[in-house]
């Protein structure tokens, strides 16, 4: 049946948010039925979901023009004769272009009818010794980036209906302004038996998302499933279901509980419902590699097509090259946001990313089954005897995920991230790809194509951020000054840019100057500063060709505007992408990697930090520490100044530094300064510890009292035991209490002695559990096996003995104790705690870490009673 237009006009214009993208080599509609590259994009629009289809799209790579004849012969051998002079669509073509490579040589484009033909030809061309450029770029990504499209799309064309879906074929596209759509989202969770063999139930909660500002979210964090009702502050649940294997409904079963005869019926009933629900978005907790992966295995087992994509499409699974148990996926028309990945991408930090832990931290409530260690057993018991309770548990998990997304503005963050980067809405990580999306279109319009990725390049691990030697001690009135987005501001100020680097070299060579790369970690000398900006290690940057500073400038202005509008999600997304640019330029996985780029950023940062230290000390203050983009200043004060006066002096010092840098950069480099140092924090009391067992000051470890405007105060710990999850809860709380007493000038001897006595009398046993992550397979630990791995091996041995599956073979988090018989896991601890070991390892180091500044030690305090006799 021929597709029919939806409306009378020949042309429709719509705007939408890009949900998913895919490419396929398909049989074309041409006379010869030749395969051709087709691109498909699903949009969320006011008219509903719309699919954009682009036929007969070229796949392209680039080679140097001097290699054209050689490549031509390779292509003849691999793909056959190019039919460019007949009516048949050519399988490949070589076209002259007004573009150059990074060696300033002219390049030609090699165009293919099929993407897989490009892959096949690429390998043969490489084997012939020809360098291939930009052949790794996904054709759907290239199509969008070359049109400067990220996530917002304006499409003009004829709107048709094909197989129940709205479709535009080959419409005109332009980027639309950043779009913040409302999605129909499904929060999905499944329950299984411990062995992972049986599917018990599938729970779903359906609601519409909203574009959230910084103050929006779940106001009532106690929302939850009560009496079979759902309350979601700010967003109304429109549907909820639990599909569960069961013969007959139990008495008083809620309406949302759907009973299915067996797993096959459960899957079929769920898929029927899912198709009718037609959500735009799926969310969950480890939803890709557990829930959806498990459903796929079950569907395969029962010979059912898992048609969860729009247009009755299956899931496109992609197995990780590095981990055979890890998958990514694409569900056509339905992006999938995993809660853990979304939180990590947004730089949220939690001691544990388990749903129960995060929910308690964010929502002050957690899972309905509180016995974590026996949760799977309880779930199995509920499946057998209390399916209503299991359904409530299943639905509450769905809602916890939903509430976390709402409370932390994760929907809005993901939307803004896609609008900024051009990455797929549900793709996290991908900093290199995000950089390419922003940079390559500008590079092409400047007349260049990107270089090829270099295997094992020189200079990997260029100098990192500058960390000063600290001056250990107990201090009063320490001020912290922070350079706002230091690395992006250095890139912007000093024109650090891949294209500017290679055109800078070309400019100097045109005047007979040959400048080699250096390893001296010094600023490049004898540079024409009217036209060039010196970098480090022999780098120079041509002012007029720099692209990256302008890209950062646009992002910088957008972030300032987002802050003015209190759009925290957009501000955070911009900050993350700006700060990622240095990391991208410093990774060998980036096609633009050259060690002179990252070293010109970090070494300039070293210079800025050390010069700022000197300027501060010239004002009569003492710099006690500095780290990458911050300096810690012990203020020279009279001792009578109020907090407001100290804060004023901090702001004045920041203003002095900013003015000095503006004048210096203008006079010495003819550059405007985008460096901005901010007075960030005032610590009324502060401790900079030493390295344990040494008189040398530590790095990235300190604590201090921050005075709040309301007159209250709090102690901030960085890098110390109180902030480390691999120390016991007892030790962490002890350090907080001890430091509070010392900062308040209270006596501590009795407090320390009483704690030691209470430990040895067993009063703190519940607080003596270590919690640590096993980062490798257990079998990979051969020598010097650490305590947590020893405990994990004991735990798995015990589980096997009990007829259960081992838990730690592939790593994970474990809780264990130090006992008189060595480390033992929480699952099967049988020996007594080794209290002396805890005191020696956990309590004494904390005491000595601060008391030595008072010329005291743990042994002095705990042995003091013996000295009386």
MOTAGI-V768434 format. One record per residue. N is the residue number from 0. RES is the residue in one letter. SS is DSSP state (2 for helix, 1 for strand, 0 for the rest). D_LAST is the distance of its C-alpha to the last C-alpha in whole Angstrom. Layout:
N_RES_SS_D_LAST, N_RES_SS_D_LAST
This chain:
0_X_0_103, 1_X_0_103, 2_X_0_101, 3_X_1_102, 4_X_1_101, 5_X_0_99, 6_X_0_100, 7_X_0_104, 8_X_0_103, 9_X_0_103, 10_X_0_100, 11_X_1_97, 12_X_1_94, 13_X_1_90, 14_X_1_86, 15_X_1_84, 16_X_1_80, 17_X_1_80, 18_X_1_78, 19_X_1_79, 20_X_1_81, 21_X_1_82, 22_X_1_85, 23_X_1_87, 24_X_1_90, 25_X_1_93, 26_X_1_97, 27_X_0_98, 28_X_0_101, 29_X_0_103, 30_X_0_107, 31_X_0_105, 32_X_0_102, 33_X_0_100, 34_X_1_96, 35_X_1_94, 36_X_1_91, 37_X_1_90, 38_X_1_88, 39_X_1_87, 40_X_1_84, 41_X_1_84, 42_X_1_83, 43_X_1_82, 44_X_1_85, 45_X_0_86, 46_X_0_89, 47_X_1_86, 48_X_1_85, 49_X_1_88, 50_X_1_88, 51_X_1_89, 52_X_1_91, 53_X_1_92, 54_X_1_94, 55_X_1_95, 56_X_1_92, 57_X_0_92, 58_X_1_89, 59_X_1_88, 60_X_1_87, 61_X_1_87, 62_X_1_88, 63_X_1_89, 64_X_2_93, 65_X_2_93, 66_X_2_92, 67_X_2_95, 68_X_2_97, 69_X_2_95, 70_X_2_93, 71_X_2_97, 72_X_2_98, 73_X_2_94, 74_X_2_95, 75_X_2_99, 76_X_2_97, 77_X_2_94, 78_X_2_96, 79_X_0_100, 80_X_0_102, 81_X_0_101, 82_X_0_104, 83_X_0_104, 84_X_0_108, 85_X_0_109, 86_X_0_108, 87_X_0_105, 88_X_0_102, 89_X_0_100, 90_X_0_98, 91_X_1_96, 92_X_1_97, 93_X_1_96, 94_X_1_97, 95_X_1_96, 96_X_1_94, 97_X_1_93, 98_X_1_89, 99_X_1_87, 100_X_0_84, 101_X_0_81, 102_X_0_83, 103_X_0_86, 104_X_0_88, 105_X_1_91, 106_X_1_90, 107_X_1_92, 108_X_1_91, 109_X_1_92, 110_X_1_93, 111_X_1_93, 112_X_0_94, 113_X_0_91, 114_X_2_88, 115_X_2_87, 116_X_2_90, 117_X_2_88, 118_X_2_85, 119_X_2_87, 120_X_2_89, 121_X_2_86, 122_X_2_84, 123_X_2_88, 124_X_2_88, 125_X_2_84, 126_X_2_85, 127_X_0_88, 128_X_0_86, 129_X_0_87, 130_X_0_84, 131_X_0_84, 132_X_1_82, 133_X_0_81, 134_X_0_82, 135_X_0_79, 136_X_0_80, 137_X_0_80, 138_X_2_84, 139_X_2_83, 140_X_2_80, 141_X_2_83, 142_X_2_85, 143_X_2_83, 144_X_2_81, 145_X_0_85, 146_X_0_86, 147_X_0_82, 148_X_0_82, 149_X_0_78, 150_X_0_78, 151_X_1_81, 152_X_1_84, 153_X_1_88, 154_X_1_90, 155_X_1_94, 156_X_1_96, 157_X_0_98, 158_X_1_96, 159_X_1_97, 160_X_1_96, 161_X_1_96, 162_X_0_94, 163_X_0_93, 164_X_1_91, 165_X_1_92, 166_X_1_93, 167_X_1_94, 168_X_1_95, 169_X_0_95, 170_X_0_94, 171_X_1_94, 172_X_1_90, 173_X_1_88, 174_X_1_84, 175_X_0_84, 176_X_0_81, 177_X_0_78, 178_X_0_78, 179_X_0_76, 180_X_0_77, 181_X_0_77, 182_X_0_76, 183_X_1_77, 184_X_1_74, 185_X_1_72, 186_X_1_69, 187_X_1_69, 188_X_1_67, 189_X_1_67, 190_X_1_65, 191_X_1_65, 192_X_0_64, 193_X_0_61, 194_X_0_63, 195_X_0_65, 196_X_0_68, 197_X_0_69, 198_X_1_70, 199_X_1_69, 200_X_1_70, 201_X_1_71, 202_X_1_70, 203_X_1_71, 204_X_1_71, 205_X_1_74, 206_X_1_74, 207_X_1_75, 208_X_0_72, 209_X_0_73, 210_X_0_72, 211_X_0_69, 212_X_0_68, 213_X_0_64, 214_X_0_64, 215_X_0_66, 216_X_0_64, 217_X_0_63, 218_X_0_62, 219_X_0_61, 220_X_0_59, 221_X_0_59, 222_X_0_62, 223_X_0_63, 224_X_1_65, 225_X_1_65, 226_X_0_68, 227_X_0_70, 228_X_1_70, 229_X_1_69, 230_X_0_68, 231_X_0_67, 232_X_0_67, 233_X_0_69, 234_X_0_71, 235_X_0_73, 236_X_1_73, 237_X_1_77, 238_X_1_76, 239_X_1_74, 240_X_1_74, 241_X_1_72, 242_X_1_75, 243_X_1_73, 244_X_1_74, 245_X_0_76, 246_X_0_79, 247_X_0_79, 248_X_0_77, 249_X_0_75, 250_X_0_76, 251_X_0_75, 252_X_0_74, 253_X_0_74, 254_X_0_77, 255_X_0_75, 256_X_1_74, 257_X_1_77, 258_X_1_77, 259_X_1_79, 260_X_0_80, 261_X_0_78, 262_X_2_77, 263_X_2_80, 264_X_2_81, 265_X_2_78, 266_X_2_78, 267_X_2_82, 268_X_2_81, 269_X_2_79, 270_X_2_81, 271_X_2_84, 272_X_2_81, 273_X_2_80, 274_X_2_83, 275_X_2_84, 276_X_2_81, 277_X_0_82, 278_X_0_78, 279_X_0_78, 280_X_1_74, 281_X_1_72, 282_X_1_68, 283_X_1_65, 284_X_0_62, 285_X_0_62, 286_X_2_66, 287_X_2_67, 288_X_2_66, 289_X_2_65, 290_X_2_67, 291_X_2_70, 292_X_2_70, 293_X_2_70, 294_X_2_73, 295_X_2_75, 296_X_2_74, 297_X_2_75, 298_X_2_78, 299_X_2_79, 300_X_2_78, 301_X_0_81, 302_X_0_83, 303_X_0_83, 304_X_0_83, 305_X_0_80, 306_X_0_82, 307_X_0_80, 308_X_1_81, 309_X_0_84, 310_X_0_87, 311_X_0_86, 312_X_1_84, 313_X_0_82, 314_X_1_78, 315_X_1_78, 316_X_1_75, 317_X_1_73, 318_X_1_71, 319_X_0_68, 320_X_0_69, 321_X_0_65, 322_X_0_64, 323_X_0_67, 324_X_0_65, 325_X_0_65, 326_X_1_68, 327_X_1_70, 328_X_1_73, 329_X_1_76, 330_X_1_78, 331_X_0_81, 332_X_0_81, 333_X_0_77, 334_X_1_74, 335_X_1_71, 336_X_1_68, 337_X_1_65, 338_X_2_62, 339_X_2_59, 340_X_2_61, 341_X_2_62, 342_X_2_59, 343_X_2_58, 344_X_2_61, 345_X_0_60, 346_X_0_56, 347_X_0_55, 348_X_0_51, 349_X_0_50, 350_X_0_47, 351_X_0_49, 352_X_0_53, 353_X_0_54, 354_X_2_56, 355_X_2_53, 356_X_2_51, 357_X_2_53, 358_X_2_55, 359_X_2_51, 360_X_2_51, 361_X_2_54, 362_X_2_56, 363_X_0_53, 364_X_0_54, 365_X_0_55, 366_X_0_56, 367_X_0_57, 368_X_0_56, 369_X_0_52, 370_X_0_51, 371_X_0_51, 372_X_0_50, 373_X_0_53, 374_X_2_55, 375_X_2_58, 376_X_2_58, 377_X_2_58, 378_X_2_61, 379_X_2_63, 380_X_2_62, 381_X_2_64, 382_X_2_67, 383_X_2_68, 384_X_2_67, 385_X_0_67, 386_X_2_69, 387_X_2_69, 388_X_2_65, 389_X_2_65, 390_X_2_68, 391_X_2_65, 392_X_2_63, 393_X_2_65, 394_X_2_66, 395_X_2_63, 396_X_2_62, 397_X_2_65, 398_X_2_64, 399_X_2_61, 400_X_2_62, 401_X_2_65, 402_X_2_63, 403_X_2_60, 404_X_2_63, 405_X_2_64, 406_X_2_61, 407_X_0_60, 408_X_0_64, 409_X_2_64, 410_X_2_68, 411_X_2_68, 412_X_2_66, 413_X_2_68, 414_X_2_71, 415_X_2_70, 416_X_2_69, 417_X_2_72, 418_X_2_74, 419_X_2_72, 420_X_2_72, 421_X_0_75, 422_X_0_73, 423_X_0_74, 424_X_0_73, 425_X_0_70, 426_X_0_69, 427_X_0_66, 428_X_0_65, 429_X_0_68, 430_X_2_67, 431_X_2_69, 432_X_2_72, 433_X_2_71, 434_X_2_71, 435_X_2_75, 436_X_2_76, 437_X_2_76, 438_X_2_76, 439_X_2_79, 440_X_2_82, 441_X_2_81, 442_X_2_81, 443_X_2_85, 444_X_2_86, 445_X_0_85, 446_X_0_87, 447_X_1_85, 448_X_0_83, 449_X_0_80, 450_X_0_79, 451_X_0_78, 452_X_0_74, 453_X_0_73, 454_X_0_71, 455_X_0_68, 456_X_0_69, 457_X_0_67, 458_X_0_64, 459_X_0_63, 460_X_0_59, 461_X_0_60, 462_X_0_57, 463_X_0_55, 464_X_0_54, 465_X_0_52, 466_X_1_48, 467_X_0_47, 468_X_0_44, 469_X_0_41, 470_X_0_39, 471_X_0_36, 472_X_1_34, 473_X_1_33, 474_X_1_36, 475_X_1_38, 476_X_1_42, 477_X_1_43, 478_X_1_47, 479_X_1_48, 480_X_1_52, 481_X_1_54, 482_X_1_57, 483_X_0_59, 484_X_0_60, 485_X_2_60, 486_X_2_61, 487_X_2_65, 488_X_2_65, 489_X_2_65, 490_X_2_67, 491_X_2_70, 492_X_2_69, 493_X_0_70, 494_X_0_72, 495_X_0_70, 496_X_0_73, 497_X_2_74, 498_X_2_78, 499_X_2_77, 500_X_2_75, 501_X_2_78, 502_X_2_81, 503_X_2_79, 504_X_2_79, 505_X_2_83, 506_X_2_84, 507_X_2_82, 508_X_2_84, 509_X_2_87, 510_X_0_87, 511_X_0_86, 512_X_0_82, 513_X_0_81, 514_X_0_77, 515_X_0_75, 516_X_0_72, 517_X_0_69, 518_X_0_65, 519_X_0_64, 520_X_0_62, 521_X_0_64, 522_X_1_66, 523_X_0_70, 524_X_0_72, 525_X_0_75, 526_X_0_76, 527_X_0_79, 528_X_0_77, 529_X_0_80, 530_X_0_81, 531_X_1_77, 532_X_1_74, 533_X_1_71, 534_X_0_69, 535_X_1_66, 536_X_0_67, 537_X_0_71, 538_X_0_71, 539_X_1_74, 540_X_1_75, 541_X_1_79, 542_X_2_78, 543_X_2_81, 544_X_2_81, 545_X_0_77, 546_X_0_77, 547_X_2_73, 548_X_2_73, 549_X_2_75, 550_X_2_74, 551_X_2_71, 552_X_2_72, 553_X_2_74, 554_X_2_71, 555_X_2_69, 556_X_2_72, 557_X_2_72, 558_X_2_68, 559_X_2_68, 560_X_2_71, 561_X_2_69, 562_X_2_66, 563_X_2_68, 564_X_0_70, 565_X_0_66, 566_X_0_67, 567_X_2_64, 568_X_2_65, 569_X_2_67, 570_X_2_65, 571_X_2_62, 572_X_2_65, 573_X_2_66, 574_X_2_63, 575_X_2_62, 576_X_2_66, 577_X_2_65, 578_X_2_62, 579_X_2_63, 580_X_2_66, 581_X_2_63, 582_X_2_62, 583_X_2_66, 584_X_2_67, 585_X_0_64, 586_X_0_64, 587_X_0_67, 588_X_0_68, 589_X_0_70, 590_X_0_73, 591_X_0_73, 592_X_0_70, 593_X_0_70, 594_X_2_66, 595_X_2_68, 596_X_2_68, 597_X_2_64, 598_X_2_63, 599_X_2_65, 600_X_2_63, 601_X_2_60, 602_X_2_60, 603_X_2_62, 604_X_2_59, 605_X_2_56, 606_X_2_58, 607_X_2_58, 608_X_2_55, 609_X_2_54, 610_X_2_57, 611_X_2_55, 612_X_2_52, 613_X_2_54, 614_X_2_56, 615_X_2_53, 616_X_2_51, 617_X_2_54, 618_X_0_53, 619_X_0_50, 620_X_0_48, 621_X_1_45, 622_X_1_46, 623_X_1_43, 624_X_1_44, 625_X_1_48, 626_X_1_49, 627_X_0_53, 628_X_0_54, 629_X_1_51, 630_X_1_49, 631_X_1_46, 632_X_1_46, 633_X_1_43, 634_X_0_45, 635_X_0_46, 636_X_0_46, 637_X_0_45, 638_X_0_42, 639_X_0_45, 640_X_0_47, 641_X_0_48, 642_X_2_48, 643_X_2_51, 644_X_2_52, 645_X_2_49, 646_X_2_51, 647_X_2_54, 648_X_2_53, 649_X_2_52, 650_X_2_56, 651_X_2_57, 652_X_2_56, 653_X_2_57, 654_X_2_60, 655_X_2_60, 656_X_2_59, 657_X_2_62, 658_X_2_65, 659_X_2_64, 660_X_2_64, 661_X_2_67, 662_X_2_69, 663_X_2_67, 664_X_2_69, 665_X_2_72, 666_X_2_72, 667_X_2_71, 668_X_2_72, 669_X_0_75, 670_X_0_73, 671_X_0_72, 672_X_0_68, 673_X_0_67, 674_X_0_64, 675_X_0_62, 676_X_1_58, 677_X_1_57, 678_X_1_54, 679_X_1_52, 680_X_1_48, 681_X_1_46, 682_X_1_42, 683_X_1_41, 684_X_1_37, 685_X_1_37, 686_X_1_35, 687_X_1_36, 688_X_0_34, 689_X_1_34, 690_X_0_35, 691_X_0_32, 692_X_0_30, 693_X_0_32, 694_X_0_33, 695_X_0_36, 696_X_1_37, 697_X_0_38, 698_X_0_42, 699_X_0_43, 700_X_0_39, 701_X_1_38, 702_X_1_37, 703_X_1_38, 704_X_1_39, 705_X_1_43, 706_X_1_44, 707_X_0_47, 708_X_0_50, 709_X_0_50, 710_X_0_46, 711_X_0_44, 712_X_1_42, 713_X_1_41, 714_X_1_39, 715_X_1_41, 716_X_1_39, 717_X_1_41, 718_X_0_40, 719_X_0_37, 720_X_2_35, 721_X_2_36, 722_X_2_40, 723_X_0_40, 724_X_0_41, 725_X_0_40, 726_X_0_36, 727_X_0_35, 728_X_2_36, 729_X_2_32, 730_X_2_31, 731_X_2_34, 732_X_2_33, 733_X_2_29, 734_X_2_31, 735_X_2_33, 736_X_2_31, 737_X_2_28, 738_X_2_31, 739_X_2_32, 740_X_2_29, 741_X_2_28, 742_X_2_32, 743_X_0_32, 744_X_0_29, 745_X_0_26, 746_X_0_23, 747_X_0_22, 748_X_2_18, 749_X_2_18, 750_X_2_22, 751_X_2_21, 752_X_2_18, 753_X_2_20, 754_X_2_23, 755_X_2_21, 756_X_2_20, 757_X_2_24, 758_X_2_25, 759_X_2_23, 760_X_0_25, 761_X_0_28, 762_X_0_29, 763_X_0_30, 764_X_2_32, 765_X_2_36, 766_X_2_34, 767_X_0_33, 768_X_0_37, 769_X_1_38, 770_X_1_42, 771_X_1_43, 772_X_1_47, 773_X_1_49, 774_X_0_51, 775_X_0_53, 776_X_0_54, 777_X_2_52, 778_X_2_54, 779_X_2_54, 780_X_0_50, 781_X_0_50, 782_X_0_47, 783_X_0_44, 784_X_0_44, 785_X_0_42, 786_X_2_40, 787_X_2_42, 788_X_2_45, 789_X_2_44, 790_X_2_43, 791_X_2_47, 792_X_2_48, 793_X_2_46, 794_X_2_48, 795_X_2_51, 796_X_2_51, 797_X_2_50, 798_X_2_53, 799_X_2_55, 800_X_2_54, 801_X_0_55, 802_X_0_58, 803_X_0_57, 804_X_0_58, 805_X_0_55, 806_X_0_54, 807_X_0_52, 808_X_0_55, 809_X_0_56, 810_X_0_53, 811_X_1_51, 812_X_1_48, 813_X_1_46, 814_X_1_42, 815_X_1_40, 816_X_1_36, 817_X_1_34, 818_X_1_33, 819_X_0_32, 820_X_0_35, 821_X_1_36, 822_X_1_38, 823_X_1_40, 824_X_1_42, 825_X_2_42, 826_X_2_46, 827_X_2_44, 828_X_0_41, 829_X_0_40, 830_X_0_36, 831_X_0_33, 832_X_1_31, 833_X_0_29, 834_X_2_26, 835_X_2_24, 836_X_2_27, 837_X_2_28, 838_X_2_24, 839_X_2_25, 840_X_2_28, 841_X_2_29, 842_X_2_26, 843_X_2_24, 844_X_2_27, 845_X_2_28, 846_X_2_24, 847_X_2_25, 848_X_2_28, 849_X_2_28, 850_X_2_24, 851_X_2_25, 852_X_2_27, 853_X_2_24, 854_X_0_23, 855_X_0_20, 856_X_0_20, 857_X_2_19, 858_X_2_16, 859_X_2_15, 860_X_2_15, 861_X_2_14, 862_X_0_11, 863_X_0_10, 864_X_0_8, 865_X_2_6, 866_X_2_5, 867_X_2_4, 868_X_0_0
